[in-house]
Amino acid sequence: MSKQILLIEDDPDLAELISDYLTMNYYDVHHAGLGQEGLDLLDTKERDIDLVVLDLMLPDMDGMQVCQKIRGNKNNMTNKVPIIMLTAKGDTTDRVLGLEMGADDYIAKPFEPRELLARIRAVIRRHEQPNQADSQSDSLTFGRLSVFPDSHEVTIDDEPVRLTTHQFQLLHYFATHSGKVLNREQLWQAMPNDDSSDNIDRAIDVHISRLRALIEDNPRQPKRIITVRGVGYQFATDQV
């Protein structure tokens, strides 16, 4: 059965381009030109929407508001629908704010339709995978890496990895948010006792560098903690 995509975009030419391209790739696209129209479609669709492509700039309300309303919906299926935000600005602040509001990914205009298609496939695939935190009560396992929240232990290939308290807090936060792009402020909040630095971005980058040295096979080419340029970091869901 085809995946259902809700496209909330007020530019008719771009909406037609996206709709036609996704339809060619076996997606069913439902288009709304206004934020409220998109919210109404999301609530009234007979079949659950699999993903929302949401423009940041809309005539009646901005995409941030729409994203907030979706995440605040009392319908448990609706408020968890994956969201990819489209932004014409490509501004780091907009991207970070969108992710903080609950968006799963973003893409800056102009973009190639095939890039959007790749993002859609990746986000849906990630959304459909069972979360390790839900499926394993005693450990969070990613390939050869295992995190044990109760005992504050970490192993790779069943061999213990010695981490500081801050490093473990950071890794545990990554593990329970695998696949999500996290900004530095979010990561800083994962270490509530660390108030020793005035430069949060630099402090987080140092923590990440040290953590990579301990858990990556090659810290110079990290496969577990991935840098998302201009935004923050992402903990890979699929690891070896």
C-alpha positions as a printed NumPy array, in Angstrom:
array([[  0.   ,   0.   ,   0.   ],
       [  1.309,   3.455,  -0.957],
       [  2.583,   5.743,   1.777],
       [  0.421,   8.8  ,   2.453],
       [  2.207,  12.175,   2.315],
       [  0.616,  15.437,   3.443],
       [  2.244,  18.386,   1.654],
       [  1.564,  21.793,   3.236],
       [  2.965,  24.303,   0.74 ],
       [  1.446,  27.555,  -0.54 ],
       [  3.528,  27.826,  -3.736],
       [  1.357,  26.084,  -6.357],
       [  4.209,  25.487,  -8.799],
       [  6.466,  23.915,  -6.187],
       [  3.557,  21.922,  -4.764],
       [  2.765,  20.532,  -8.21 ],
       [  6.43 ,  19.658,  -8.827],
       [  6.73 ,  17.832,  -5.504],
       [  3.366,  16.09 ,  -5.853],
       [  4.099,  14.855,  -9.366],
       [  7.568,  13.591,  -8.425],
       [  6.37 ,  11.761,  -5.315],
       [  3.411,  10.293,  -7.201],
       [  5.848,   8.97 ,  -9.823],
       [  7.634,   7.237,  -6.953],
       [  4.456,   5.561,  -5.664],
       [  3.438,   7.941,  -2.883],
       [ -0.089,   9.279,  -2.419],
       [  0.149,  13.05 ,  -1.933],
       [ -2.506,  15.212,  -0.262],
       [ -1.884,  18.929,  -0.771],
       [ -2.894,  21.859,   1.416],
       [ -2.004,  25.474,   0.625],
       [ -2.685,  26.794,   4.128],
       [ -1.536,  25.712,   7.557],
       [ -5.031,  25.297,   8.968],
       [ -6.132,  23.403,   5.87 ],
       [ -3.25 ,  20.991,   6.445],
       [ -4.184,  20.523,  10.1  ],
       [ -7.799,  19.827,   9.111],
       [ -6.679,  17.274,   6.514],
       [ -4.469,  15.572,   9.063],
       [ -7.413,  15.218,  11.465],
       [-10.01 ,  14.104,   8.918],
       [ -8.08 ,  11.686,   6.707],
       [ -9.636,   8.231,   6.754],
       [ -6.165,   6.714,   6.636],
       [ -3.277,   7.872,   8.811],
       [ -0.769,  10.177,   7.14 ],
       [  2.699,   8.603,   7.062],
       [  4.665,  11.871,   6.813],
       [  4.109,  15.635,   6.604],
       [  6.186,  17.888,   4.334],
       [  5.7  ,  21.334,   5.865],
       [  6.711,  24.709,   4.446],
       [  8.062,  27.21 ,   6.975],
       [  6.439,  30.269,   5.359],
       [  2.648,  29.99 ,   4.965],
       [  0.034,  32.731,   4.437],
       [ -2.141,  32.056,   7.487],
       [  0.396,  30.795,  10.049],
       [  4.053,  29.887,   9.952],
       [  5.283,  26.322,   9.795],
       [  6.56 ,  26.472,  13.377],
       [  3.   ,  27.016,  14.617],
       [  1.699,  24.178,  12.463],
       [  4.422,  21.887,  13.791],
       [  3.55 ,  22.831,  17.367],
       [ -0.137,  22.164,  16.785],
       [  0.603,  18.74 ,  15.278],
       [  2.836,  17.757,  18.188],
       [  0.232,  19.044,  20.662],
       [ -2.633,  17.087,  19.088],
       [ -4.427,  14.771,  21.528],
       [ -4.623,  12.073,  18.837],
       [ -1.671,   9.807,  19.658],
       [ -1.164,   8.74 ,  16.027],
       [ -1.379,  12.28 ,  14.64 ],
       [  1.022,  13.899,  17.088],
       [  3.761,  11.373,  16.29 ],
       [  3.618,  11.714,  12.502],
       [  7.099,  12.451,  11.058],
       [  7.597,  16.02 ,   9.805],
       [ 10.084,  17.362,   7.266],
       [ 10.243,  21.164,   7.172],
       [ 10.966,  23.183,   4.031],
       [ 12.71 ,  26.52 ,   4.543],
       [ 13.635,  29.131,   1.977],
       [ 16.062,  30.788,   4.351],
       [ 18.497,  27.989,   5.057],
       [ 19.175,  29.825,   8.309],
       [ 20.709,  27.827,  11.165],
       [ 18.345,  29.419,  13.709],
       [ 15.297,  28.346,  11.71 ],
       [ 16.618,  24.834,  11.355],
       [ 17.397,  24.481,  15.048],
       [ 14.054,  25.978,  16.08 ],
       [ 12.178,  23.661,  13.724],
       [ 13.916,  20.621,  15.174],
       [ 13.203,  21.832,  18.708],
       [  9.516,  22.231,  17.806],
       [  9.407,  18.566,  16.887],
       [ 10.352,  18.37 ,  13.213],
       [ 12.273,  15.219,  12.275],
       [ 14.295,  16.745,   9.451],
       [ 14.59 ,  19.876,   7.332],
       [ 15.565,  20.748,   3.786],
       [ 16.485,  24.213,   2.489],
       [ 15.098,  25.607,  -0.75 ],
       [ 15.994,  25.344,  -3.532],
       [ 16.373,  21.564,  -3.554],
       [ 16.217,  18.718,  -6.015],
       [ 13.051,  16.573,  -5.773],
       [ 15.208,  13.465,  -5.504],
       [ 16.867,  14.922,  -2.389],
       [ 13.46 ,  15.405,  -0.779],
       [ 12.513,  11.859,  -1.795],
       [ 15.665,  10.506,  -0.129],
       [ 14.879,  12.438,   3.066],
       [ 11.292,  11.157,   3.067],
       [ 12.411,   7.555,   2.675],
       [ 15.019,   7.897,   5.43 ],
       [ 12.641,   9.548,   7.918],
       [  9.842,   7.038,   7.307],
       [ 12.269,   4.13 ,   7.609],
       [ 13.625,   5.548,  10.848],
       [ 10.124,   6.161,  12.192],
       [  9.021,   2.599,  11.456],
       [ 11.991,   0.994,  13.209],
       [ 11.308,  -0.057,  16.812],
       [ 13.01 ,   2.236,  19.293],
       [ 15.701,   0.388,  21.209],
       [ 14.675,   2.186,  24.393],
       [ 11.173,   0.729,  24.114],
       [ 12.153,  -2.765,  23.042],
       [ 14.901,  -3.433,  25.604],
       [ 14.417,  -2.595,  29.254],
       [ 17.907,  -3.636,  30.392],
       [ 20.098,  -2.37 ,  27.55 ],
       [ 20.143,  -0.131,  24.477],
       [ 21.985,  -1.961,  21.728],
       [ 23.313,  -0.543,  18.463],
       [ 25.321,  -3.131,  16.565],
       [ 28.374,  -3.953,  18.706],
       [ 27.683,  -1.109,  21.154],
       [ 25.461,  -1.638,  24.212],
       [ 24.42 ,   0.898,  26.843],
       [ 23.123,  -0.307,  30.215],
       [ 21.178,   2.542,  31.896],
       [ 20.672,   0.852,  35.269],
       [ 24.319,   0.028,  35.879],
       [ 25.799,   2.966,  33.904],
       [ 27.897,   0.54 ,  31.882],
       [ 28.853,   0.564,  28.215],
       [ 30.315,  -2.285,  26.187],
       [ 31.643,  -2.739,  22.677],
       [ 31.959,  -6.343,  21.538],
       [ 31.061,  -7.253,  25.153],
       [ 34.189,  -5.453,  26.382],
       [ 33.635,  -2.66 ,  28.944],
       [ 34.224,   0.966,  27.936],
       [ 35.153,   3.289,  30.79 ],
       [ 33.234,   6.592,  30.631],
       [ 33.01 ,   9.546,  32.964],
       [ 29.597,  10.478,  34.397],
       [ 29.217,  13.279,  31.861],
       [ 30.218,  11.031,  28.985],
       [ 27.721,   8.386,  30.049],
       [ 24.921,  10.953,  30.421],
       [ 25.68 ,  12.246,  26.944],
       [ 25.835,   8.784,  25.36 ],
       [ 22.649,   7.675,  27.113],
       [ 20.834,  10.763,  25.803],
       [ 22.058,   9.996,  22.293],
       [ 20.988,   6.349,  22.614],
       [ 17.458,   7.232,  23.731],
       [ 17.135,   9.734,  20.862],
       [ 18.774,   7.675,  18.121],
       [ 18.139,   8.946,  14.614],
       [ 17.141,  12.408,  15.83 ],
       [ 19.207,  15.467,  14.982],
       [ 20.081,  17.118,  18.304],
       [ 21.405,  20.64 ,  18.736],
       [ 24.065,  21.565,  21.261],
       [ 21.621,  23.173,  23.7  ],
       [ 19.655,  19.914,  23.904],
       [ 22.852,  17.961,  24.513],
       [ 23.949,  20.447,  27.17 ],
       [ 20.678,  19.893,  29.023],
       [ 21.447,  16.165,  29.062],
       [ 24.334,  16.986,  31.416],
       [ 22.537,  19.111,  34.046],
       [ 25.442,  19.175,  36.494],
       [ 27.886,  20.67 ,  34.013],
       [ 27.704,  24.434,  34.481],
       [ 31.427,  25.08 ,  34.265],
       [ 31.578,  26.68 ,  30.807],
       [ 30.311,  29.938,  29.348],
       [ 30.755,  28.594,  25.811],
       [ 28.196,  25.804,  25.482],
       [ 28.937,  25.037,  21.825],
       [ 32.659,  24.625,  22.456],
       [ 32.083,  22.561,  25.608],
       [ 29.729,  20.167,  23.816],
       [ 32.147,  19.786,  20.904],
       [ 34.898,  18.845,  23.364],
       [ 32.65 ,  16.292,  25.084],
       [ 31.707,  14.817,  21.694],
       [ 35.343,  14.609,  20.631],
       [ 36.295,  12.761,  23.812],
       [ 33.305,  10.431,  23.594],
       [ 34.099,   9.611,  19.968],
       [ 37.65 ,   8.715,  20.981],
       [ 36.177,   6.065,  23.27 ],
       [ 33.362,   4.547,  21.183],
       [ 34.281,   5.088,  17.536],
       [ 36.426,   2.652,  15.567],
       [ 37.944,   5.682,  13.822],
       [ 37.193,   8.976,  15.626],
       [ 38.285,  10.942,  12.529],
       [ 35.572,   9.207,  10.498],
       [ 32.773,   8.715,  13.042],
       [ 29.977,   6.271,  12.245],
       [ 28.083,   6.426,  15.533],
       [ 27.925,  10.138,  16.385],
       [ 27.432,  11.982,  13.109],
       [ 27.967,  15.715,  12.693],
       [ 25.024,  17.515,  11.054],
       [ 26.658,  20.683,   9.81 ],
       [ 25.049,  23.881,  11.036],
       [ 22.71 ,  22.092,  13.458],
       [ 24.353,  19.605,  15.819],
       [ 24.762,  15.85 ,  16.004],
       [ 22.882,  12.646,  15.24 ],
       [ 23.334,   9.229,  16.841],
       [ 23.15 ,   6.595,  14.106],
       [ 20.356,   4.047,  14.479],
       [ 21.985,   1.494,  12.198],
       [ 25.467,   0.584,  13.44 ],
       [ 27.849,  -2.315,  12.93 ]])
